[in-house]
């Protein structure tokens, strides 16, 4: 199963996976408006992959078959202050 990955010019680290090159017919218009004009990033053969860098391969395949696209959003930002406070907390308190 081939899929085409596009990068958003408006949203950092946001990618849109579709089944065919330049076929956005199954992607909702509001999503495309927010995403911006898709920029081709890569073509991937999902049949030969065992994992993807930042997306769950099973979810990508399922989304492509059921809705015709998969939207990969950036990971949430780290809350370093919260991590620091948790590491400083007294476990006996």
C-alpha positions, -999 to +999 in steps of 0.1 A: +000+000+000+016+032-012+008+065+005+018+101-002+028+124+026+024+162+025+038+188+049+018+218+060+032+252+052+011+267+080+015+243+109+050+231+120+055+193+121+020+187+107+017+161+079-012+148+058-011+112+045-033+104+015-036+073-008-029+090-041-007+119-052-025+152-053-059+135-045-074+154-016-110+146-026-117+127+007-100+154+029-125+178+045-123+214+031-120+230+066-090+207+073-073+217+040-080+254+047-062+251+081-035+228+067-026+252+038-015+242+004+000+208+008+037+204+000+049+170-012+072+155+014+076+118+005+060+087-009+060+057+014+053+020+008+034+011+039+035-026+030+072-027+036+072-007+068+072-021+104+069+013+120+068+050+113+088+077+131+060+096+148+028+078+138+012+045+146+014+024+114-018+005+122-037+037+127-023+052+095-034+022+075-068+021+090-074+058+086-064+057+049-088+028+042-117+042+062-115+080+057-090+084+029-065+104+048-045+105+081-034+137+098-002+136+118+000+164+144+032+174+162+038+159+197+026+181+226+053+204+240+072+191+270+063+208+303+098+210+318+087+229+348+062+202+357+088+175+352+112+194+374+087+199+402+078+162+400+114+152+403+119+175+433+087+163+452+093+146+485+080+110+482+075+107+520+052+137+521 
